[in-house]
């Protein structure tokens, strides 16, 4: 996967992003911020779901120098949970497809895994499970952590 380039596209194909190599992490987040952000984006007219069946959001996280928008960058629109929120969720305004999020203080970009076609890396961990609201069984395909301090969930 070191030389692999993955392409994510919006629903209508006007926006393309590329991710080069192996992501830092392929993870599912259940934090309250991700859940609120997902609900906001999924409520946009014609938007696809960004969450998994159990409410978590699967991201492929890349260093900033390994992720870029290669087509349609002018169509990207930023959404924030609050005006001063450090996280911007970038949406293809042409079709309201959530593409990626950028945390202002970080050197990484987390792309919505659902936007990629083909073989994507499997989930490596599930985080912030204390915020998980689903009654579905917690998948056992990867380690799960209740908090950001990486304490095992035991769920």
FISE-887462 format. One record per residue: residue number from 1; residue in three letters; x, z, y of N, C-alpha, C in turn. Coordinates in Angstrom, 2 decimals, padded with zeros to 5 digits, always signed. Example, Ala and Ser with C-alpha at 12.3 -4.5 7.8 and 13.67 -1.06 7.14 Angstrom:
+-----+---------+---------+---------+---------+---------+---------+---------+---------+---------+---------+
: num : residuo :     nc1 :     nc3 :     nc2 :    cac1 :    cac3 :    cac2 :     cc1 :     cc3 :     cc2 :
+-----+---------+---------+---------+---------+---------+---------+---------+---------+---------+---------+
:   1 :     ALA : +013.19 : +007.80 : -005.69 : +012.30 : +007.80 : -004.50 : +013.20 : +007.80 : -003.30 :
:   2 :     SER : +012.85 : +007.08 : -002.25 : +013.67 : +007.14 : -001.06 : +012.90 : +007.87 : +000.03 :
+-----+---------+---------+---------+---------+---------+---------+---------+---------+---------+---------+
END
This chain:
+-----+---------+---------+---------+---------+---------+---------+---------+---------+---------+---------+
: num : residuo :     nc1 :     nc3 :     nc2 :    cac1 :    cac3 :    cac2 :     cc1 :     cc3 :     cc2 :
+-----+---------+---------+---------+---------+---------+---------+---------+---------+---------+---------+
:   1 :     UNK : +000.82 : +000.00 : -001.19 : +000.00 : +000.00 : +000.00 : +000.86 : +000.00 : +001.26 :
:   2 :     UNK : +002.17 : +000.22 : +001.15 : +003.05 : +000.31 : +002.31 : +002.99 : -000.94 : +003.18 :
:   3 :     UNK : +002.85 : -002.11 : +002.57 : +002.83 : -003.36 : +003.32 : +001.42 : -003.91 : +003.54 :
:   4 :     UNK : +000.43 : -003.15 : +003.16 : -000.95 : -003.59 : +003.24 : -001.48 : -003.54 : +004.67 :
:   5 :     UNK : -002.26 : -004.53 : +005.03 : -002.99 : -004.50 : +006.29 : -004.47 : -004.51 : +005.94 :
:   6 :     UNK : -005.18 : -003.51 : +006.42 : -006.62 : -003.43 : +006.22 : -007.30 : -003.84 : +007.52 :
:   7 :     UNK : -008.39 : -004.56 : +007.40 : -009.13 : -005.02 : +008.56 : -010.51 : -004.36 : +008.56 :
:   8 :     UNK : -010.89 : -003.82 : +009.71 : -012.25 : -003.31 : +009.87 : -012.96 : -004.24 : +010.84 :
:   9 :     UNK : -014.23 : -004.45 : +010.59 : -015.01 : -005.34 : +011.46 : -016.34 : -004.69 : +011.80 :
:  10 :     UNK : -016.86 : -005.08 : +012.94 : -018.19 : -004.63 : +013.33 : -019.22 : -005.43 : +012.53 :
:  11 :     UNK : -020.48 : -005.05 : +012.64 : -021.55 : -005.71 : +011.89 : -021.66 : -007.20 : +012.17 :
:  12 :     UNK : -021.46 : -007.59 : +013.42 : -021.65 : -009.00 : +013.77 : -020.35 : -009.81 : +013.74 :
:  13 :     UNK : -019.22 : -009.15 : +013.53 : -017.95 : -009.84 : +013.39 : -017.20 : -010.14 : +014.68 :
:  14 :     UNK : -017.66 : -009.65 : +015.80 : -016.99 : -009.93 : +017.07 : -015.81 : -009.00 : +017.35 :
:  15 :     UNK : -015.78 : -007.84 : +016.69 : -014.69 : -006.87 : +016.88 : -013.97 : -006.68 : +015.56 :
:  16 :     UNK : -012.65 : -006.81 : +015.61 : -011.80 : -006.59 : +014.44 : -010.71 : -005.61 : +014.81 :
:  17 :     UNK : -010.44 : -004.67 : +013.93 : -009.31 : -003.76 : +014.08 : -008.45 : -003.89 : +012.84 :
:  18 :     UNK : -007.16 : -003.61 : +013.02 : -006.29 : -003.66 : +011.85 : -005.52 : -002.36 : +011.71 :
:  19 :     UNK : -005.32 : -001.99 : +010.46 : -004.56 : -000.80 : +010.10 : -003.44 : -001.25 : +009.18 :
:  20 :     UNK : -002.23 : -000.85 : +009.51 : -001.06 : -001.31 : +008.76 : -000.50 : -000.18 : +007.91 :
:  21 :     UNK : -000.33 : -000.48 : +006.62 : +000.27 : +000.48 : +005.70 : -000.68 : +001.55 : +005.23 :
:  22 :     UNK : -000.11 : +002.57 : +004.66 : -000.87 : +003.69 : +004.12 : -001.31 : +004.60 : +005.27 :
:  23 :     UNK : -002.57 : +005.05 : +005.25 : -003.00 : +005.98 : +006.31 : -002.31 : +007.33 : +006.14 :
:  24 :     UNK : -002.24 : +008.08 : +007.23 : -001.77 : +009.47 : +007.16 : -002.66 : +010.23 : +006.20 :
:  25 :     UNK : -003.97 : +009.94 : +006.28 : -004.95 : +010.66 : +005.47 : -006.20 : +009.82 : +005.30 :
:  26 :     UNK : -006.77 : +009.90 : +004.12 : -008.11 : +009.40 : +003.86 : -008.95 : +010.63 : +003.57 :
:  27 :     UNK : -009.70 : +011.07 : +004.58 : -010.42 : +012.34 : +004.45 : -011.84 : +012.27 : +004.95 :
:  28 :     UNK : -012.63 : +013.22 : +004.47 : -014.02 : +013.36 : +004.89 : -014.12 : +014.66 : +005.69 :
:  29 :     UNK : -014.69 : +014.55 : +006.89 : -014.83 : +015.70 : +007.76 : -016.30 : +016.08 : +007.89 :
:  30 :     UNK : -016.55 : +017.39 : +007.86 : -017.91 : +017.92 : +008.01 : -018.04 : +018.78 : +009.27 :
:  31 :     UNK : -017.07 : +018.75 : +010.16 : -017.12 : +019.64 : +011.32 : -018.35 : +019.35 : +012.17 :
:  32 :     UNK : -018.74 : +020.34 : +012.96 : -019.93 : +020.17 : +013.79 : -019.76 : +019.06 : +014.82 :
:  33 :     UNK : -018.53 : +018.86 : +015.33 : -018.27 : +017.79 : +016.28 : -018.47 : +016.42 : +015.63 :
:  34 :     UNK : -017.96 : +016.24 : +014.43 : -018.13 : +014.95 : +013.73 : -019.60 : +014.71 : +013.37 :
:  35 :     UNK : -020.30 : +015.77 : +012.98 : -021.72 : +015.60 : +012.67 : -022.53 : +015.23 : +013.92 :
:  36 :     UNK : -022.22 : +015.88 : +015.05 : -022.93 : +015.56 : +016.29 : -022.58 : +014.15 : +016.75 :
:  37 :     UNK : -021.31 : +013.78 : +016.66 : -020.89 : +012.44 : +017.05 : -021.54 : +011.37 : +016.17 :
:  38 :     UNK : -021.59 : +011.63 : +014.88 : -022.21 : +010.67 : +013.96 : -023.70 : +010.51 : +014.27 :
:  39 :     UNK : -024.37 : +011.62 : +014.52 : -025.81 : +011.54 : +014.84 : -026.03 : +010.73 : +016.11 :
:  40 :     UNK : -025.17 : +010.92 : +017.11 : -025.30 : +010.18 : +018.36 : -025.11 : +008.68 : +018.11 :
:  41 :     UNK : -024.09 : +008.32 : +017.33 : -023.79 : +006.91 : +017.09 : -024.82 : +006.25 : +016.18 :
:  42 :     UNK : -025.27 : +006.98 : +015.17 : -026.27 : +006.42 : +014.25 : -027.62 : +006.22 : +014.93 :
:  43 :     UNK : -027.87 : +006.91 : +016.05 : -029.12 : +006.76 : +016.80 : -029.12 : +005.54 : +017.72 :
:  44 :     UNK : -027.97 : +004.90 : +017.89 : -027.91 : +003.71 : +018.73 : -028.72 : +002.58 : +018.09 :
:  45 :     UNK : -029.30 : +001.74 : +018.89 : -030.14 : +000.64 : +018.42 : -029.37 : -000.26 : +017.44 :
:  46 :     UNK : -029.85 : -000.37 : +016.22 : -029.26 : -001.26 : +015.22 : -028.00 : -000.75 : +014.56 :
:  47 :     UNK : -027.61 : +000.48 : +014.85 : -026.35 : +001.02 : +014.31 : -026.43 : +001.28 : +012.81 :
:  48 :     UNK : -025.29 : +001.09 : +012.13 : -025.13 : +001.47 : +010.73 : -024.88 : +002.96 : +010.62 :
:  49 :     UNK : -025.09 : +003.51 : +009.44 : -024.70 : +004.90 : +009.17 : -023.17 : +004.98 : +009.14 :
:  50 :     UNK : -022.64 : +006.06 : +009.67 : -021.21 : +006.32 : +009.55 : -020.94 : +007.46 : +008.59 :
:  51 :     UNK : -021.99 : +008.23 : +008.28 : -021.81 : +009.36 : +007.39 : -022.02 : +008.98 : +005.93 :
:  52 :     UNK : -021.45 : +009.81 : +005.08 : -021.67 : +009.68 : +003.64 : -023.04 : +010.28 : +003.31 :
:  53 :     UNK : -023.47 : +010.14 : +002.08 : -024.78 : +010.64 : +001.65 : -024.93 : +012.14 : +001.92 :
:  54 :     UNK : -023.82 : +012.89 : +001.84 : -023.88 : +014.34 : +002.02 : -023.59 : +014.79 : +003.45 :
:  55 :     UNK : -023.54 : +013.85 : +004.39 : -023.38 : +014.20 : +005.80 : -021.95 : +014.21 : +006.32 :
:  56 :     UNK : -020.97 : +014.08 : +005.45 : -019.57 : +014.03 : +005.90 : -019.22 : +012.65 : +006.43 :
:  57 :     UNK : -018.18 : +012.59 : +007.24 : -017.72 : +011.32 : +007.79 : -016.35 : +011.01 : +007.20 :
:  58 :     UNK : -016.25 : +009.87 : +006.53 : -015.00 : +009.44 : +005.89 : -014.19 : +008.65 : +006.90 :
:  59 :     UNK : -012.96 : +009.13 : +007.14 : -012.04 : +008.48 : +008.06 : -010.77 : +008.05 : +007.34 :
:  60 :     UNK : -010.19 : +006.98 : +007.80 : -008.82 : +006.61 : +007.46 : -008.03 : +006.86 : +008.74 :
:  61 :     UNK : -007.09 : +007.78 : +008.68 : -006.35 : +008.19 : +009.88 : -004.96 : +007.57 : +009.88 :
:  62 :     UNK : -004.65 : +006.89 : +010.98 : -003.38 : +006.17 : +011.13 : -002.64 : +006.65 : +012.38 :
:  63 :     UNK : -001.32 : +006.57 : +012.34 : -000.54 : +006.74 : +013.55 : -000.99 : +005.67 : +014.54 :
:  64 :     UNK : -000.94 : +005.98 : +015.81 : -001.39 : +005.02 : +016.83 : -000.64 : +003.69 : +016.76 :
:  65 :     UNK : +000.63 : +003.72 : +016.39 : +001.39 : +002.47 : +016.32 : +001.07 : +001.65 : +015.08 :
:  66 :     UNK : +000.18 : +002.15 : +014.22 : -000.22 : +001.45 : +012.99 : -001.67 : +001.00 : +013.01 :
:  67 :     UNK : -002.36 : +001.23 : +014.13 : -003.76 : +000.87 : +014.24 : -004.00 : +000.20 : +015.59 :
:  68 :     UNK : -004.73 : -000.91 : +015.58 : -005.02 : -001.59 : +016.85 : -006.28 : -002.43 : +016.72 :
:  69 :     UNK : -006.89 : -002.68 : +017.86 : -008.01 : -003.62 : +017.93 : -007.40 : -004.99 : +018.21 :
:  70 :     UNK : -007.63 : -005.93 : +017.32 : -006.99 : -007.24 : +017.43 : -007.95 : -008.34 : +017.90 :
:  71 :     UNK : -009.23 : -008.02 : +017.96 : -010.22 : -009.00 : +018.44 : -011.40 : -008.23 : +019.03 :
:  72 :     UNK : -011.82 : -008.60 : +020.20 : -013.00 : -008.02 : +020.81 : -012.79 : -006.68 : +021.50 :
:  73 :     UNK : -011.56 : -006.38 : +021.86 : -011.28 : -005.08 : +022.50 : -012.15 : -004.86 : +023.73 :
:  74 :     UNK : -012.48 : -005.93 : +024.44 : -013.31 : -005.81 : +025.65 : -014.74 : -005.38 : +025.33 :
:  75 :     UNK : -015.13 : -005.47 : +024.06 : -016.48 : -005.08 : +023.64 : -016.57 : -003.61 : +023.24 :
:  76 :     UNK : -015.44 : -002.92 : +023.16 : -015.44 : -001.51 : +022.76 : -015.96 : -000.63 : +023.89 :
:  77 :     UNK : -016.83 : +000.29 : +023.52 : -017.40 : +001.24 : +024.47 : -017.16 : +002.64 : +023.94 :
:  78 :     UNK : -016.71 : +003.55 : +024.79 : -016.42 : +004.92 : +024.39 : -017.65 : +005.81 : +024.52 :
:  79 :     UNK : -017.86 : +006.65 : +023.52 : -018.91 : +007.66 : +023.54 : -018.25 : +009.01 : +023.33 :
:  80 :     UNK : -018.73 : +010.02 : +024.05 : -018.22 : +011.38 : +023.91 : -019.41 : +012.31 : +023.72 :
:  81 :     UNK : -019.18 : +013.40 : +022.95 : -020.24 : +014.39 : +022.75 : -020.58 : +015.13 : +024.03 :
:  82 :     UNK : -019.60 : +015.24 : +024.93 : -019.78 : +015.88 : +026.24 : -018.82 : +015.20 : +027.20 :
:  83 :     UNK : -019.10 : +015.24 : +028.50 : -018.23 : +014.54 : +029.46 : -016.76 : +014.95 : +029.41 :
:  84 :     UNK : -016.48 : +016.20 : +029.07 : -015.09 : +016.66 : +029.03 : -014.52 : +016.73 : +027.61 :
:  85 :     UNK : -015.23 : +016.18 : +026.65 : -014.77 : +016.21 : +025.25 : -013.48 : +015.41 : +025.10 :
:  86 :     UNK : -012.51 : +015.92 : +024.33 : -011.24 : +015.22 : +024.14 : -011.31 : +014.06 : +023.15 :
:  87 :     UNK : -012.44 : +013.92 : +022.46 : -012.59 : +012.86 : +021.46 : -013.50 : +011.76 : +022.00 :
:  88 :     UNK : -013.00 : +010.52 : +021.91 : -013.78 : +009.34 : +022.28 : -014.08 : +008.57 : +021.02 :
:  89 :     UNK : -015.33 : +008.30 : +020.77 : -015.75 : +007.49 : +019.63 : -015.98 : +006.08 : +020.14 :
:  90 :     UNK : -015.22 : +005.14 : +019.59 : -015.26 : +003.76 : +020.07 : -016.24 : +002.94 : +019.24 :
:  91 :     UNK : -017.16 : +002.28 : +019.95 : -018.25 : +001.53 : +019.34 : -018.19 : +000.08 : +019.82 :
:  92 :     UNK : -018.38 : -000.85 : +018.91 : -018.50 : -002.26 : +019.27 : -019.86 : -002.43 : +019.94 :
:  93 :     UNK : -019.86 : -002.66 : +021.25 : -021.11 : -002.71 : +022.01 : -021.98 : -003.92 : +021.65 :
:  94 :     UNK : -021.40 : -004.93 : +021.04 : -022.14 : -006.12 : +020.66 : -023.21 : -005.83 : +019.61 :
:  95 :     UNK : -022.94 : -004.84 : +018.73 : -023.87 : -004.56 : +017.63 : -023.97 : -003.06 : +017.31 :
:  96 :     UNK : -023.39 : -002.24 : +018.16 : -023.41 : -000.77 : +018.01 : -022.79 : -000.29 : +016.70 :
:  97 :     UNK : -021.68 : -000.91 : +016.32 : -020.93 : -000.47 : +015.14 : -019.86 : +000.52 : +015.57 :
:  98 :     UNK : -019.90 : +001.72 : +014.99 : -018.86 : +002.71 : +015.24 : -017.58 : +002.22 : +014.55 :
:  99 :     UNK : -016.49 : +002.12 : +015.31 : -015.25 : +001.54 : +014.78 : -014.18 : +002.60 : +014.50 :
: 100 :     UNK : -013.92 : +003.47 : +015.48 : -012.87 : +004.48 : +015.32 : -013.04 : +005.56 : +016.36 :
: 101 :     UNK : -012.30 : +006.64 : +016.19 : -012.28 : +007.67 : +017.22 : -010.85 : +008.00 : +017.58 :
: 102 :     UNK : -010.71 : +008.42 : +018.81 : -009.39 : +008.75 : +019.35 : -009.47 : +010.13 : +019.97 :
: 103 :     UNK : -008.62 : +011.03 : +019.50 : -008.49 : +012.37 : +020.04 : -007.41 : +012.30 : +021.11 :
: 104 :     UNK : -007.75 : +012.64 : +022.35 : -006.86 : +012.42 : +023.50 : -005.48 : +013.05 : +023.34 :
: 105 :     UNK : -005.40 : +014.22 : +022.72 : -004.13 : +014.93 : +022.63 : -003.31 : +014.53 : +021.40 :
: 106 :     UNK : -003.83 : +013.65 : +020.55 : -003.16 : +013.31 : +019.31 : -002.45 : +011.97 : +019.36 :
: 107 :     UNK : -001.61 : +011.75 : +018.37 : -000.87 : +010.49 : +018.22 : -001.43 : +009.68 : +017.05 :
: 108 :     UNK : -002.70 : +009.89 : +016.77 : -003.34 : +009.21 : +015.65 : -004.70 : +008.68 : +016.06 :
: 109 :     UNK : -005.18 : +007.75 : +015.24 : -006.51 : +007.16 : +015.39 : -007.22 : +007.30 : +014.05 :
: 110 :     UNK : -008.44 : +007.76 : +014.08 : -009.23 : +007.91 : +012.85 : -010.30 : +006.83 : +012.85 :
: 111 :     UNK : -010.20 : +005.93 : +011.90 : -011.12 : +004.80 : +011.79 : -012.20 : +005.12 : +010.76 :
: 112 :     UNK : -013.42 : +004.70 : +011.06 : -014.52 : +004.92 : +010.14 : -014.30 : +004.08 : +008.88 :
: 113 :     UNK : -014.16 : +004.73 : +007.74 : -013.85 : +004.04 : +006.48 : -014.91 : +003.01 : +006.13 :
: 114 :     UNK : -016.16 : +003.25 : +006.51 : -017.24 : +002.32 : +006.17 : -017.09 : +000.95 : +006.83 :
: 115 :     UNK : -016.24 : +000.83 : +007.84 : -016.05 : -000.45 : +008.53 : -015.04 : -001.35 : +007.83 :
: 116 :     UNK : -014.30 : -000.81 : +006.86 : -013.29 : -001.60 : +006.15 : -013.90 : -002.24 : +004.91 :
: 117 :     UNK : -013.46 : -003.45 : +004.63 : -013.87 : -004.14 : +003.41 : -012.74 : -004.04 : +002.39 :
: 118 :     UNK : -013.08 : -004.22 : +001.14 : -012.06 : -004.25 : +000.10 : -011.63 : -002.87 : -000.36 :
: 119 :     UNK : -010.47 : -002.83 : -000.98 : -009.95 : -001.58 : -001.53 : -009.39 : -000.70 : -000.43 :
: 120 :     UNK : -010.06 : +000.42 : -000.22 : -009.54 : +001.39 : +000.73 : -009.04 : +002.60 : -000.06 :
: 121 :     UNK : -008.13 : +003.36 : +000.52 : -007.61 : +004.53 : -000.21 : -008.74 : +005.51 : -000.54 :
: 122 :     UNK : -008.65 : +006.13 : -001.70 : -009.67 : +007.12 : -002.07 : -009.57 : +008.36 : -001.18 :
: 123 :     UNK : -010.63 : +009.14 : -001.16 : -010.66 : +010.39 : -000.41 : -009.58 : +011.32 : -000.96 :
: 124 :     UNK : -008.77 : +011.87 : -000.04 : -007.70 : +012.80 : -000.42 : -008.07 : +014.26 : -000.17 :
: 125 :     UNK : -008.98 : +014.50 : +000.78 : -009.45 : +015.86 : +001.04 : -010.74 : +015.84 : +001.82 :
: 126 :     UNK : -011.45 : +016.94 : +001.73 : -012.68 : +017.17 : +002.49 : -012.44 : +018.41 : +003.32 :
: 127 :     UNK : -012.70 : +018.31 : +004.63 : -012.38 : +019.41 : +005.54 : -013.62 : +019.95 : +006.24 :
: 128 :     UNK : -013.48 : +021.18 : +006.73 : -014.52 : +021.85 : +007.51 : -015.84 : +021.96 : +006.75 :
: 129 :     UNK : -015.75 : +022.25 : +005.46 : -016.96 : +022.29 : +004.64 : -017.88 : +023.46 : +005.00 :
: 130 :     UNK : -017.41 : +024.43 : +005.79 : -018.30 : +025.51 : +006.21 : -019.43 : +024.98 : +007.09 :
: 131 :     UNK : -019.27 : +023.78 : +007.68 : -020.30 : +023.19 : +008.52 : -021.22 : +022.24 : +007.74 :
: 132 :     UNK : -020.90 : +022.01 : +006.49 : -021.66 : +021.07 : +005.67 : -023.10 : +021.55 : +005.52 :
: 133 :     UNK : -024.07 : +020.65 : +005.74 : -025.49 : +021.03 : +005.71 : -026.23 : +020.48 : +004.50 :
: 134 :     UNK : -025.58 : +019.71 : +003.68 : -026.23 : +019.06 : +002.55 : -026.44 : +020.03 : +001.39 :
: 135 :     UNK : -027.53 : +019.80 : +000.66 : -027.79 : +020.54 : -000.58 : -027.22 : +019.81 : -001.79 :
: 136 :     UNK : -026.69 : +018.62 : -001.58 : -026.07 : +017.89 : -002.68 : -024.82 : +018.64 : -003.14 :
: 137 :     UNK : -024.46 : +018.51 : -004.41 : -023.22 : +019.15 : -004.86 : -022.02 : +018.59 : -004.09 :
: 138 :     UNK : -021.07 : +019.44 : -003.78 : -019.85 : +019.00 : -003.10 : -019.06 : +018.16 : -004.09 :
: 139 :     UNK : -018.72 : +016.92 : -003.74 : -017.95 : +016.09 : -004.67 : -016.64 : +016.78 : -005.06 :
: 140 :     UNK : -016.23 : +016.57 : -006.29 : -014.98 : +017.20 : -006.76 : -013.87 : +016.18 : -006.92 :
: 141 :     UNK : -013.95 : +015.08 : -006.17 : -012.95 : +014.02 : -006.26 : -011.68 : +014.32 : -005.48 :
: 142 :     UNK : -011.69 : +015.39 : -004.68 : -010.54 : +015.74 : -003.86 : -010.65 : +017.21 : -003.48 :
: 143 :     UNK : -009.56 : +017.83 : -003.06 : -009.64 : +019.23 : -002.60 : -010.56 : +019.35 : -001.40 :
: 144 :     UNK : -011.23 : +020.49 : -001.30 : -012.13 : +020.77 : -000.18 : -011.68 : +022.05 : +000.51 :
: 145 :     UNK : -011.79 : +022.04 : +001.84 : -011.35 : +023.18 : +002.64 : -012.45 : +023.58 : +003.60 :
: 146 :     UNK : -012.72 : +024.88 : +003.65 : -013.80 : +025.40 : +004.50 : -013.44 : +025.33 : +005.97 :
: 147 :     UNK : -012.19 : +025.60 : +006.32 : -011.77 : +025.69 : +007.72 : -010.55 : +024.83 : +007.97 :
: 148 :     UNK : -010.17 : +024.73 : +009.22 : -009.00 : +023.92 : +009.56 : -007.69 : +024.57 : +009.16 :
: 149 :     UNK : -007.74 : +025.86 : +008.75 : -006.49 : +026.49 : +008.31 : -006.19 : +026.18 : +006.85 :
: 150 :     UNK : -006.99 : +025.28 : +006.27 : -006.80 : +024.76 : +004.92 : -007.00 : +025.82 : +003.84 :
: 151 :     UNK : -007.83 : +026.83 : +004.09 : -008.20 : +027.77 : +003.06 : -009.12 : +027.07 : +002.07 :
: 152 :     UNK : -008.86 : +027.21 : +000.79 : -009.69 : +026.55 : -000.21 : -011.12 : +027.01 : -000.09 :
: 153 :     UNK : -012.03 : +026.07 : -000.28 : -013.44 : +026.38 : -000.10 : -014.03 : +027.12 : -001.29 :
: 154 :     UNK : -013.65 : +026.74 : -002.47 : -014.25 : +027.32 : -003.65 : -015.70 : +026.94 : -003.81 :
: 155 :     UNK : -016.19 : +025.99 : -002.98 : -017.59 : +025.57 : -003.07 : -017.82 : +024.80 : -004.34 :
+-----+---------+---------+---------+---------+---------+---------+---------+---------+---------+---------+
END
